[in-house]
Amino acid sequence: MLFRRFERLIDIFRQVPDETPPRSVLRFYAYYLRQVWPIFSALLLVGLIVALIEVALFSFLGRIVDLAQSTPASQFFEQHGQELLWMALVALVLRPLFNGLHDLLVHQTINPSLTNLIRWQNHRYVLKQSLGFFQNDFAGRIAQRIMQTGNSLRDSAVQSVDALWHVLIYAVSALVLFAEADWRLMVPLALWIAGYLATLGYFVPRVKQRSVESSDARSRLMGRIVDGYTNITTLKLFAHTREEEDYAREAIREQTYKTQLAARVVTSMDATITGMNGLLIVTTCGLALWLWSQGLITVGAIALATGLVIRINNMSGWIMWVVNGIFENIGQVQDGMQTISVPRQVIDRTGALPLQVRRGEVHFERVNFHYGKGSGVIQGLDLRVRPGEKIGLVGPSGAGKSTLVNLLLRLYDLEGGRILIDGQDIAEVTQESLRAQIGMVTQDTSLLHRSIRENLRYGRPGASDDELREAVRKARADEFVPQLSDAQGRRGFDAHVGERGVKLSGGQRQRIAIARVLLKDAPILILDEATSALDSEVEAAIQESLETLMQGKTVIAIAHRLSTIARMDRLVVLDKGQIVESGTHSELLERDGLYARLWQHQTGGFVGVE
């Protein structure tokens, strides 16, 4: 019950504004820590009490020695019983109580919950990044930075709180207690504190910088390894195991070197502080003994001074590692910020409304798009697709067909012009509502590494099992889905398909994708080489399903295999980002233009007989 109470103090999935995280380190920390400020305030208070109790124990030691010297043994407990009882209460009750409270706050509340609160919010933010964001980085490196940033921010924050009170309380309390015994006992400790701070001031920034470099190298290594695993089929098909080893070896060598550079600074700092600690023990103990020999301090003061400097010696090593850990973690947070705190390129406008599709008319109006290069790709394109019309986009590779579809889905923002759906500018509606109204079957179908059922319900989350089975039947996937199984013994709709659906053949993945779009039943349909992975027999079998799927919908189909779209209402021929021809299959053949040449290539054997 006690554990659960502390475990529930932080709501991991609390609602926060959907905004770009700060790009400066201090503001990045504050952004997350202020969400749990009551917990950290409690940790600060408890940490203060724990540190005071620890120092009090050394004061008790000196006091007991002095009392033992000045009181006859037979009267010791009678005269000092109440004081001893208070000391016992502090040691047996208060110390375990506040240490336990500290551990509950750290281990039950902060460690699991704050870490995953940061991961959750970062994941939600990055998940809505533009397609270009993910195309420009390794998926493994992005995931690594999401995971490490939560851990590193939490650790550095907790360690800072712990180190703060231990440093302040031990340093100040020791100086006060030494001053009470004899002011001269303060001198070695004061000099040591100054030297300790100077040492940290010299080494810590270097630890931080090299930790950033080491973290970046580690993320790069993770990205390369995951990239190889993700594309393992390509690696084996081209027999490039040796090249892949060299690719990873280079990253491992770099990461090792960067880690060694960071370790050099840590070792140098450790050696410097160890030497200073030895000097502190010798000078303080020697001075205390001399002062006692002169009758200036008591034996209890010697015990207090010796015990405190030995404790400070041990604590200084701990603080050194804590400070090193803090700045190493700050370096990792900075590394993660390079990925996390990046403004989104495609965002919903303020006050964006949901798209309302009643007819399904699509109008590309003077569209310009160049992937930021200034020219090329699509220039001044005008195209109107009437409600319920089925058009085919035709053209050589690089003509802009897929780019046009990506722009309709608003995976990228236009650089000029507008795209309207039923008169609504897609830049002024929410992205989620736009894509909810468009069904798409792509050439390279990727499935989630989940069950067949979960993949299908991406089309319609609330679909019943009967609706799933009907969609699978219409997509002609019912012949293989019941026979599927995975390594965990799950079968049929419960079988998992592997990363990107690798456990299924290309044709099987395509049929699952078609079933998913059948379930979605969106008013606008995009077919991008929708049957390219199917053999002729299977393609013929599901052609009727595709015809059913297209009924009453506005359809834009892309196909290099022209025979698959020749029956469309209209064919639009693109070349170098512009419309060069438009008409029916027979009309375009009569014009003897680009389409006719493409058709001749394919029917003349360029594609080959299937």
DRENGU-283282 format. One record per residue (C-alpha): x, y negated, z negated; residue in three letters. Coordinates in steps of 0.2 Angstrom, whole numbers, plus 5000, padded with zeros to 4 digits. Example, Ala and Ser with C-alpha at 12.3 -4.5 7.8 and 13.67 -1.06 7.14 Angstrom:
! DRENGU-283282
<<5062 5022 4961> ALA>;
<<5068 5005 4964> SER>;
***
This chain:
! DRENGU-283282
<<5000 5000 5000> MET>;
<<5014 4988 4995> LEU>;
<<5024 4992 5011> PHE>;
<<5008 4990 5022> ARG>;
<<5005 4973 5014> ARG>;
<<5022 4966 5019> PHE>;
<<5022 4975 5036> GLU>;
<<5006 4965 5040> ARG>;
<<5013 4948 5036> LEU>;
<<5018 4944 5054> ILE>;
<<5006 4946 5068> ASP>;
<<5016 4952 5083> ILE>;
<<5003 4948 5096> PHE>;
<<4998 4930 5089> ARG>;
<<4992 4918 5102> GLN>;
<<5004 4905 5108> VAL>;
<<5005 4892 5122> PRO>;
<<5010 4900 5138> ASP>;
<<5025 4889 5141> GLU>;
<<5043 4890 5146> THR>;
<<5054 4893 5130> PRO>;
<<5067 4879 5126> PRO>;
<<5083 4880 5135> ARG>;
<<5094 4873 5120> SER>;
<<5100 4886 5107> VAL>;
<<5094 4876 5092> LEU>;
<<5076 4873 5099> ARG>;
<<5075 4891 5106> PHE>;
<<5078 4897 5088> TYR>;
<<5066 4884 5081> ALA>;
<<5053 4889 5094> TYR>;
<<5051 4907 5086> TYR>;
<<5056 4904 5068> LEU>;
<<5043 4891 5065> ARG>;
<<5030 4904 5070> GLN>;
<<5035 4913 5054> VAL>;
<<5041 4899 5043> TRP>;
<<5031 4904 5027> PRO>;
<<5041 4921 5028> ILE>;
<<5058 4913 5030> PHE>;
<<5054 4900 5016> SER>;
<<5050 4914 5005> ALA>;
<<5066 4923 5010> LEU>;
<<5076 4907 5006> LEU>;
<<5069 4905 4989> LEU>;
<<5071 4924 4985> VAL>;
<<5089 4923 4992> GLY>;
<<5093 4908 4980> LEU>;
<<5087 4918 4965> ILE>;
<<5097 4933 4970> VAL>;
<<5113 4923 4972> ALA>;
<<5110 4914 4955> LEU>;
<<5107 4931 4946> ILE>;
<<5123 4938 4954> GLU>;
<<5133 4923 4947> VAL>;
<<5125 4925 4930> ALA>;
<<5131 4942 4928> LEU>;
<<5149 4936 4929> PHE>;
<<5145 4922 4916> SER>;
<<5138 4936 4905> PHE>;
<<5154 4946 4906> LEU>;
<<5164 4931 4900> GLY>;
<<5152 4927 4887> ARG>;
<<5152 4945 4880> ILE>;
<<5171 4945 4879> VAL>;
<<5171 4929 4869> ASP>;
<<5157 4935 4858> LEU>;
<<5166 4952 4855> ALA>;
<<5182 4942 4850> GLN>;
<<5173 4930 4838> SER>;
<<5161 4942 4829> THR>;
<<5164 4956 4818> PRO>;
<<5159 4973 4826> ALA>;
<<5147 4977 4812> SER>;
<<5137 4961 4814> GLN>;
<<5138 4960 4833> PHE>;
<<5121 4966 4838> PHE>;
<<5113 4958 4823> GLU>;
<<5119 4941 4827> GLN>;
<<5118 4941 4846> HIS>;
<<5104 4954 4849> GLY>;
<<5092 4942 4857> GLN>;
<<5106 4935 4869> GLU>;
<<5111 4953 4874> LEU>;
<<5092 4957 4877> LEU>;
<<5091 4943 4889> TRP>;
<<5106 4949 4898> MET>;
<<5099 4966 4899> ALA>;
<<5082 4959 4905> LEU>;
<<5091 4950 4919> VAL>;
<<5101 4965 4924> ALA>;
<<5088 4979 4923> LEU>;
<<5072 4969 4928> VAL>;
<<5075 4953 4937> LEU>;
<<5089 4958 4948> ARG>;
<<5081 4974 4954> PRO>;
<<5064 4965 4956> LEU>;
<<5071 4950 4967> PHE>;
<<5083 4962 4977> ASN>;
<<5068 4973 4980> GLY>;
<<5058 4958 4986> LEU>;
<<5072 4952 4997> HIS>;
<<5073 4970 5005> ASP>;
<<5054 4970 5008> LEU>;
<<5054 4953 5016> LEU>;
<<5069 4958 5027> VAL>;
<<5066 4977 5031> HIS>;
<<5047 4978 5031> GLN>;
<<5042 4961 5037> THR>;
<<5056 4952 5047> ILE>;
<<5066 4966 5055> ASN>;
<<5052 4975 5064> PRO>;
<<5039 4962 5066> SER>;
<<5049 4946 5071> LEU>;
<<5060 4956 5083> THR>;
<<5045 4963 5092> ASN>;
<<5036 4946 5091> LEU>;
<<5050 4938 5101> ILE>;
<<5051 4953 5113> ARG>;
<<5032 4952 5116> TRP>;
<<5032 4934 5120> GLN>;
<<5047 4934 5131> ASN>;
<<5040 4949 5140> HIS>;
<<5023 4940 5143> ARG>;
<<5032 4925 5149> TYR>;
<<5044 4934 5161> VAL>;
<<5031 4946 5167> LEU>;
<<5022 4931 5175> LYS>;
<<5038 4925 5184> GLN>;
<<5038 4924 5203> SER>;
<<5042 4938 5215> LEU>;
<<5058 4929 5219> GLY>;
<<5064 4929 5201> PHE>;
<<5064 4948 5200> PHE>;
<<5072 4950 5218> GLN>;
<<5087 4939 5212> ASN>;
<<5092 4950 5197> ASP>;
<<5094 4968 5191> PHE>;
<<5078 4975 5183> ALA>;
<<5089 4983 5170> GLY>;
<<5098 4967 5166> ARG>;
<<5082 4958 5164> ILE>;
<<5075 4972 5152> ALA>;
<<5092 4972 5143> GLN>;
<<5091 4953 5139> ARG>;
<<5073 4954 5134> ILE>;
<<5077 4968 5121> MET>;
<<5093 4961 5115> GLN>;
<<5087 4943 5112> THR>;
<<5074 4948 5099> GLY>;
<<5087 4958 5089> ASN>;
<<5100 4945 5090> SER>;
<<5089 4931 5085> LEU>;
<<5082 4940 5071> ARG>;
<<5099 4946 5064> ASP>;
<<5108 4929 5065> SER>;
<<5093 4920 5057> ALA>;
<<5092 4933 5042> VAL>;
<<5111 4933 5040> GLN>;
<<5112 4914 5040> SER>;
<<5099 4914 5026> VAL>;
<<5109 4926 5016> ASP>;
<<5126 4919 5019> ALA>;
<<5120 4901 5015> LEU>;
<<5115 4904 4997> TRP>;
<<5129 4916 4993> HIS>;
<<5142 4903 5000> VAL>;
<<5134 4888 4991> LEU>;
<<5129 4897 4975> ILE>;
<<5146 4906 4972> TYR>;
<<5156 4891 4977> ALA>;
<<5147 4878 4967> VAL>;
<<5144 4890 4952> SER>;
<<5162 4896 4951> ALA>;
<<5168 4878 4952> LEU>;
<<5156 4873 4938> VAL>;
<<5161 4888 4927> LEU>;
<<5179 4885 4930> PHE>;
<<5177 4867 4925> ALA>;
<<5169 4871 4909> GLU>;
<<5184 4882 4904> ALA>;
<<5198 4871 4911> ASP>;
<<5197 4859 4926> TRP>;
<<5214 4865 4932> ARG>;
<<5206 4882 4936> LEU>;
<<5196 4873 4949> MET>;
<<5211 4868 4960> VAL>;
<<5216 4885 4968> PRO>;
<<5197 4888 4972> LEU>;
<<5195 4871 4979> ALA>;
<<5210 4873 4990> LEU>;
<<5204 4890 4995> TRP>;
<<5187 4883 5000> ILE>;
<<5195 4870 5011> ALA>;
<<5206 4882 5019> GLY>;
<<5192 4895 5022> TYR>;
<<5181 4882 5030> LEU>;
<<5195 4876 5041> ALA>;
<<5198 4894 5046> THR>;
<<5180 4897 5051> LEU>;
<<5180 4880 5060> GLY>;
<<5194 4886 5071> TYR>;
<<5189 4904 5074> PHE>;
<<5170 4904 5075> VAL>;
<<5168 4894 5091> PRO>;
<<5180 4905 5099> ARG>;
<<5171 4920 5093> VAL>;
<<5155 4913 5100> LYS>;
<<5162 4909 5117> GLN>;
<<5170 4926 5119> ARG>;
<<5154 4934 5113> SER>;
<<5144 4925 5126> VAL>;
<<5156 4932 5139> GLU>;
<<5155 4949 5132> SER>;
<<5136 4949 5131> SER>;
<<5135 4944 5150> ASP>;
<<5147 4957 5155> ALA>;
<<5137 4970 5145> ARG>;
<<5121 4964 5154> SER>;
<<5129 4965 5171> ARG>;
<<5135 4983 5167> LEU>;
<<5118 4988 5161> MET>;
<<5111 4981 5178> GLY>;
<<5123 4991 5188> ARG>;
<<5120 5007 5179> ILE>;
<<5101 5005 5180> VAL>;
<<5102 5000 5198> ASP>;
<<5111 5016 5202> GLY>;
<<5098 5027 5193> TYR>;
<<5083 5018 5201> THR>;
<<5090 5021 5218> ASN>;
<<5097 5039 5215> ILE>;
<<5089 5046 5230> THR>;
<<5098 5033 5242> THR>;
<<5114 5037 5232> LEU>;
<<5113 5056 5235> LYS>;
<<5107 5054 5253> LEU>;
<<5122 5044 5258> PHE>;
<<5134 5054 5247> ALA>;
<<5141 5039 5239> HIS>;
<<5144 5045 5221> THR>;
<<5162 5040 5222> ARG>;
<<5157 5022 5227> GLU>;
<<5144 5021 5214> GLU>;
<<5157 5027 5201> GLU>;
<<5169 5013 5207> ASP>;
<<5154 5000 5206> TYR>;
<<5151 5005 5188> ALA>;
<<5170 5007 5184> ARG>;
<<5173 4989 5189> GLU>;
<<5159 4983 5177> ALA>;
<<5165 4994 5163> ILE>;
<<5182 4988 5165> ARG>;
<<5176 4970 5164> GLU>;
<<5165 4973 5149> GLN>;
<<5179 4982 5140> THR>;
<<5191 4967 5143> TYR>;
<<5179 4954 5137> LYS>;
<<5175 4964 5122> THR>;
<<5194 4966 5118> GLN>;
<<5196 4947 5120> LEU>;
<<5182 4944 5107> ALA>;
<<5190 4957 5096> ALA>;
<<5207 4948 5096> ARG>;
<<5199 4933 5089> VAL>;
<<5190 4943 5075> VAL>;
<<5206 4952 5070> THR>;
<<5216 4936 5069> SER>;
<<5203 4928 5058> MET>;
<<5202 4944 5047> ASP>;
<<5221 4943 5045> ALA>;
<<5221 4925 5041> THR>;
<<5207 4926 5028> ILE>;
<<5214 4941 5020> THR>;
<<5231 4932 5017> GLY>;
<<5221 4917 5009> MET>;
<<5211 4929 4998> ASN>;
<<5227 4937 4991> GLY>;
<<5234 4919 4987> LEU>;
<<5218 4914 4978> LEU>;
<<5218 4930 4967> ILE>;
<<5236 4928 4962> VAL>;
<<5236 4909 4959> THR>;
<<5219 4909 4949> THR>;
<<5224 4924 4939> CYS>;
<<5241 4917 4936> GLY>;
<<5235 4900 4931> LEU>;
<<5222 4908 4919> ALA>;
<<5235 4918 4910> LEU>;
<<5246 4903 4908> TRP>;
<<5232 4892 4902> LEU>;
<<5227 4906 4889> TRP>;
<<5246 4908 4884> SER>;
<<5245 4889 4880> GLN>;
<<5229 4891 4870> GLY>;
<<5219 4881 4882> LEU>;
<<5206 4894 4887> ILE>;
<<5199 4910 4879> THR>;
<<5201 4928 4885> VAL>;
<<5183 4927 4891> GLY>;
<<5187 4913 4903> ALA>;
<<5201 4925 4910> ILE>;
<<5188 4938 4912> ALA>;
<<5176 4926 4920> LEU>;
<<5190 4919 4932> ALA>;
<<5197 4935 4937> THR>;
<<5180 4943 4940> GLY>;
<<5174 4929 4950> LEU>;
<<5189 4927 4961> VAL>;
<<5189 4946 4965> ILE>;
<<5170 4944 4969> ARG>;
<<5173 4929 4980> ILE>;
<<5187 4939 4988> ASN>;
<<5175 4953 4992> ASN>;
<<5162 4941 4997> MET>;
<<5173 4931 5009> SER>;
<<5176 4946 5019> GLY>;
<<5158 4949 5020> TRP>;
<<5154 4931 5024> ILE>;
<<5168 4932 5038> MET>;
<<5159 4947 5046> TRP>;
<<5142 4939 5043> VAL>;
<<5148 4923 5052> VAL>;
<<5156 4933 5065> ASN>;
<<5140 4943 5068> GLY>;
<<5129 4927 5067> ILE>;
<<5139 4919 5081> PHE>;
<<5141 4935 5091> GLU>;
<<5122 4936 5090> ASN>;
<<5120 4918 5095> ILE>;
<<5131 4922 5110> GLY>;
<<5119 4936 5115> GLN>;
<<5104 4924 5112> VAL>;
<<5112 4912 5124> GLN>;
<<5115 4926 5137> ASP>;
<<5097 4931 5135> GLY>;
<<5091 4913 5137> MET>;
<<5099 4913 5155> GLN>;
<<5085 4925 5160> THR>;
<<5071 4920 5148> ILE>;
<<5071 4901 5148> SER>;
<<5069 4899 5167> VAL>;
<<5054 4889 5173> PRO>;
<<5042 4899 5183> ARG>;
<<5042 4894 5202> GLN>;
<<5023 4899 5205> VAL>;
<<5012 4892 5191> ILE>;
<<4993 4889 5190> ASP>;
<<4989 4871 5190> ARG>;
<<4981 4862 5175> THR>;
<<4962 4865 5176> GLY>;
<<4964 4879 5189> ALA>;
<<4947 4888 5191> LEU>;
<<4943 4906 5196> PRO>;
<<4942 4909 5215> LEU>;
<<4924 4912 5221> GLN>;
<<4923 4923 5236> VAL>;
<<4906 4923 5245> ARG>;
<<4909 4925 5263> ARG>;
<<4928 4930 5264> GLY>;
<<4934 4917 5277> GLU>;
<<4953 4914 5277> VAL>;
<<4960 4898 5285> HIS>;
<<4979 4895 5286> PHE>;
<<4980 4877 5290> GLU>;
<<4997 4870 5296> ARG>;
<<5007 4882 5285> VAL>;
<<5026 4879 5283> ASN>;
<<5037 4890 5273> PHE>;
<<5056 4893 5275> HIS>;
<<5061 4901 5258> TYR>;
<<5069 4884 5253> GLY>;
<<5081 4884 5268> LYS>;
<<5073 4869 5277> GLY>;
<<5068 4878 5293> SER>;
<<5064 4894 5301> GLY>;
<<5052 4908 5296> VAL>;
<<5034 4900 5297> ILE>;
<<5032 4882 5305> GLN>;
<<5015 4873 5307> GLY>;
<<5005 4889 5308> LEU>;
<<4986 4888 5310> ASP>;
<<4975 4903 5309> LEU>;
<<4957 4905 5305> ARG>;
<<4950 4923 5300> VAL>;
<<4931 4923 5301> ARG>;
<<4921 4931 5287> PRO>;
<<4921 4950 5290> GLY>;
<<4933 4948 5304> GLU>;
<<4946 4962 5306> LYS>;
<<4962 4955 5313> ILE>;
<<4979 4964 5317> GLY>;
<<4995 4954 5315> LEU>;
<<5008 4960 5328> VAL>;
<<5026 4955 5332> GLY>;
<<5044 4960 5331> PRO>;
<<5053 4962 5315> SER>;
<<5056 4945 5306> GLY>;
<<5041 4937 5315> ALA>;
<<5034 4932 5298> GLY>;
<<5020 4944 5297> LYS>;
<<5024 4950 5279> SER>;
<<5028 4933 5274> THR>;
<<5011 4927 5279> LEU>;
<<5003 4940 5268> VAL>;
<<5014 4936 5253> ASN>;
<<5009 4917 5255> LEU>;
<<4990 4922 5255> LEU>;
<<4993 4932 5239> LEU>;
<<5003 4917 5233> ARG>;
<<5018 4926 5228> LEU>;
<<5027 4911 5234> TYR>;
<<5021 4893 5235> ASP>;
<<5019 4884 5252> LEU>;
<<5031 4871 5257> GLU>;
<<5018 4863 5268> GLY>;
<<5000 4865 5273> GLY>;
<<4986 4874 5264> ARG>;
<<4978 4891 5264> ILE>;
<<4959 4891 5261> LEU>;
<<4948 4905 5256> ILE>;
<<4930 4900 5258> ASP>;
<<4935 4882 5258> GLY>;
<<4945 4884 5242> GLN>;
<<4963 4880 5242> ASP>;
<<4972 4895 5234> ILE>;
<<4985 4883 5226> ALA>;
<<4971 4876 5215> GLU>;
<<4964 4892 5209> VAL>;
<<4971 4905 5196> THR>;
<<4983 4917 5203> GLN>;
<<4974 4932 5194> GLU>;
<<4957 4927 5201> SER>;
<<4965 4926 5219> LEU>;
<<4974 4943 5218> ARG>;
<<4958 4951 5210> ALA>;
<<4949 4946 5227> GLN>;
<<4962 4954 5238> ILE>;
<<4965 4973 5240> GLY>;
<<4981 4978 5248> MET>;
<<4989 4994 5254> VAL>;
<<5008 4992 5257> THR>;
<<5020 5001 5268> GLN>;
<<5032 5005 5253> ASP>;
<<5020 5011 5240> THR>;
<<5027 5011 5222> SER>;
<<5017 5019 5208> LEU>;
<<5019 5016 5190> LEU>;
<<5028 5030 5180> HIS>;
<<5011 5035 5172> ARG>;
<<4997 5047 5175> SER>;
<<4987 5048 5191> ILE>;
<<4972 5042 5181> ARG>;
<<4981 5026 5175> GLU>;
<<4988 5022 5192> ASN>;
<<4970 5023 5200> LEU>;
<<4963 5013 5186> ARG>;
<<4974 4998 5191> TYR>;
<<4961 4996 5205> GLY>;
<<4947 4995 5193> ARG>;
<<4951 4997 5174> PRO>;
<<4933 5002 5169> GLY>;
<<4931 5015 5182> ALA>;
<<4923 5032 5176> SER>;
<<4931 5049 5180> ASP>;
<<4917 5052 5192> ASP>;
<<4922 5036 5202> GLU>;
<<4940 5041 5201> LEU>;
<<4936 5058 5209> ARG>;
<<4925 5050 5222> GLU>;
<<4939 5038 5227> ALA>;
<<4952 5052 5228> VAL>;
<<4940 5062 5239> ARG>;
<<4937 5048 5251> LYS>;
<<4956 5045 5252> ALA>;
<<4959 5064 5256> ARG>;
<<4969 5065 5240> ALA>;
<<4958 5078 5232> ASP>;
<<4968 5092 5240> GLU>;
<<4984 5089 5230> PHE>;
<<4979 5080 5214> VAL>;
<<4971 5095 5205> PRO>;
<<4987 5105 5208> GLN>;
<<4999 5091 5201> LEU>;
<<5009 5095 5185> SER>;
<<5024 5087 5176> ASP>;
<<5038 5093 5164> ALA>;
<<5027 5090 5149> GLN>;
<<5013 5102 5155> GLY>;
<<5001 5088 5160> ARG>;
<<4990 5093 5175> ARG>;
<<4979 5085 5188> GLY>;
<<4973 5067 5184> PHE>;
<<4984 5067 5168> ASP>;
<<5000 5072 5177> ALA>;
<<5014 5058 5177> HIS>;
<<5021 5053 5194> VAL>;
<<5039 5048 5190> GLY>;
<<5047 5031 5192> GLU>;
<<5040 5023 5207> ARG>;
<<5030 5039 5210> GLY>;
<<5045 5049 5216> VAL>;
<<5037 5065 5211> LYS>;
<<5025 5063 5225> LEU>;
<<5028 5063 5244> SER>;
<<5027 5047 5254> GLY>;
<<5010 5053 5261> GLY>;
<<5003 5057 5244> GLN>;
<<5008 5041 5236> ARG>;
<<5000 5032 5251> GLN>;
<<4984 5041 5248> ARG>;
<<4984 5037 5229> ILE>;
<<4987 5019 5234> ALA>;
<<4972 5020 5246> ILE>;
<<4961 5027 5233> ALA>;
<<4966 5013 5221> ARG>;
<<4961 5000 5234> VAL>;
<<4944 5009 5237> LEU>;
<<4941 5008 5218> LEU>;
<<4945 4989 5218> LYS>;
<<4933 4986 5232> ASP>;
<<4939 4968 5235> ALA>;
<<4931 4957 5248> PRO>;
<<4947 4953 5257> ILE>;
<<4958 4968 5262> LEU>;
<<4976 4968 5268> ILE>;
<<4984 4984 5276> LEU>;
<<5003 4983 5278> ASP>;
<<5007 4998 5288> GLU>;
<<4994 5007 5277> ALA>;
<<4996 5024 5286> THR>;
<<5014 5023 5290> SER>;
<<5019 5037 5278> ALA>;
<<5006 5049 5284> LEU>;
<<5008 5062 5297> ASP>;
<<4996 5062 5312> SER>;
<<4984 5075 5305> GLU>;
<<4982 5067 5288> VAL>;
<<4981 5049 5296> GLU>;
<<4966 5055 5307> ALA>;
<<4958 5063 5292> ALA>;
<<4958 5047 5282> ILE>;
<<4955 5035 5296> GLN>;
<<4936 5037 5293> GLU>;
<<4939 5032 5275> SER>;
<<4948 5017 5281> LEU>;
<<4934 5012 5292> GLU>;
<<4922 5014 5277> THR>;
<<4934 5004 5266> LEU>;
<<4935 4990 5279> MET>;
<<4916 4988 5281> GLN>;
<<4909 4971 5276> GLY>;
<<4927 4965 5272> LYS>;
<<4938 4952 5280> THR>;
<<4953 4963 5285> VAL>;
<<4971 4958 5289> ILE>;
<<4981 4972 5295> ALA>;
<<5000 4973 5299> ILE>;
<<5006 4988 5309> ALA>;
<<5022 4991 5320> HIS>;
<<5013 5006 5327> ARG>;
<<5001 4997 5338> LEU>;
<<4989 5011 5341> SER>;
<<4983 5010 5323> THR>;
<<4977 4992 5325> ILE>;
<<4972 4991 5343> ALA>;
<<4953 4993 5339> ARG>;
<<4954 4977 5328> MET>;
<<4942 4963 5332> ASP>;
<<4957 4952 5336> ARG>;
<<4975 4954 5337> LEU>;
<<4987 4939 5333> VAL>;
<<5004 4940 5340> VAL>;
<<5018 4931 5329> LEU>;
<<5035 4927 5335> ASP>;
<<5048 4916 5325> LYS>;
<<5034 4911 5313> GLY>;
<<5022 4905 5326> GLN>;
<<5007 4912 5335> ILE>;
<<5011 4915 5353> VAL>;
<<4996 4925 5358> GLU>;
<<4978 4930 5351> SER>;
<<4965 4941 5358> GLY>;
<<4958 4958 5359> THR>;
<<4970 4973 5364> HIS>;
<<4964 4973 5382> SER>;
<<4965 4954 5384> GLU>;
<<4983 4954 5378> LEU>;
<<4988 4968 5390> LEU>;
<<4981 4958 5404> GLU>;
<<4991 4943 5400> ARG>;
<<5007 4953 5401> ASP>;
<<5016 4944 5387> GLY>;
<<5025 4949 5371> LEU>;
<<5011 4960 5366> TYR>;
<<5011 4969 5382> ALA>;
<<5030 4972 5381> ARG>;
<<5028 4979 5363> LEU>;
<<5015 4990 5369> TRP>;
<<5025 4996 5384> GLN>;
<<5040 5000 5373> HIS>;
<<5029 5011 5361> GLN>;
<<5019 5020 5374> THR>;
<<5035 5022 5385> GLY>;
<<5043 5032 5371> GLY>;
<<5052 5019 5361> PHE>;
<<5043 5025 5345> VAL>;
<<5042 5043 5351> GLY>;
<<5028 5056 5352> VAL>;
<<5021 5061 5336> GLU>;
***
